[in-house]
Amino acid sequence: MSAVRAEPVGIVRPKKSGSALRDMLAVTGRNLTSIRRVPQLLVFTLIQPVIFVVLFRYVMGGAIEVPGGSYVNYLIPGIFIQTVTFGALQTAIGMAADLKSGLLERFRSLPMSRSAVLAGRTTADLFRNIFVVMLIAGVGFLVGFRVQTSAIEFAAALALTVLFSYVLSWVFATVGLLVGDPESAQAAAFPVMAPFVFASSAFVAVESMPDWLQGFARHQPVSVVASAVRALSIGQLPGAESTSVYVIRALAWCAGILLVMIPLAVSRYRRSI
């Protein structure tokens, strides 16, 4: 009678079949299901950008002038970027909640790809942001926003917005892993986001800011991407650089941030569990 060889406790054998892609899709589905089961989270996520649209369009819009066009056309591309930037906070909170609850340790014990957890979280947030961006576009059209370029260029503007949201998801996934607590993640993420959003070209022209602030406001990623989305949506503003320059700079920022943040997020994930 042959002896049965016992597996050492705590060692997980790798899967003989399957792939990292299948694991990532499974984690993505899990995160999307959690959004569906807590619909109030999505509702409140959608209310905030709508409030910003109404506030800037009807309360502050009359006092803000932009060269060569109406303020609502200038505003809505900035609202796209502001929305996905603040929306990235949900990535930090969700990742911190999974870490605190012990779910990430459970994932580690399963025969699954380590990269699937982070990729699944950021992909789920990508799908959420696609829905949010489409909603804001609809609200924008209702309040008077009009595309002044081609349909292809406007589609490229929306695609660039969604790409930037994916980039930010990796940034704030790292923040969530660093703090490890949902409340702390929310408190830590907002001071990071606020200077980039409000000291940018999202709501007002950089030229209207103090001289000492213009250098930062003009070249930081939120401004660069907002300017690219705006150029693709309503064309080149008087005195502005060409659309291609803005788009190239925006893509360079996105690529650079991903090259830095993905390894950092993966490294932090491995040390957190």
Buried (B, 14 or more C-beta within 10 A) or exposed (E): EEEEEEEEEEEEEEEEEEEEEEBBBBBBEBBBEBBEEEEEBBEEBBEBBBEBBEEBBEEEBEEBEBEEBBBBBBBBBBBBBBBBBBBBBBBBBBBBBBBBEEBBEEBBEEEBBBBBBBBBBBBBBBBBBBEBBEBBBEBBEEBBBEBEBEEEBBEBBBBBBBBBBBBBBBBBBBBBBBBBBBEBBBEBBEEBBEBBBEBBBBBBBBEEBEEEEBEBBBEBBBBBBBBBBBBBBBBBBEEBEEBEBBBEBBBEBBEEBBEEBBEBBBEBBEEBB
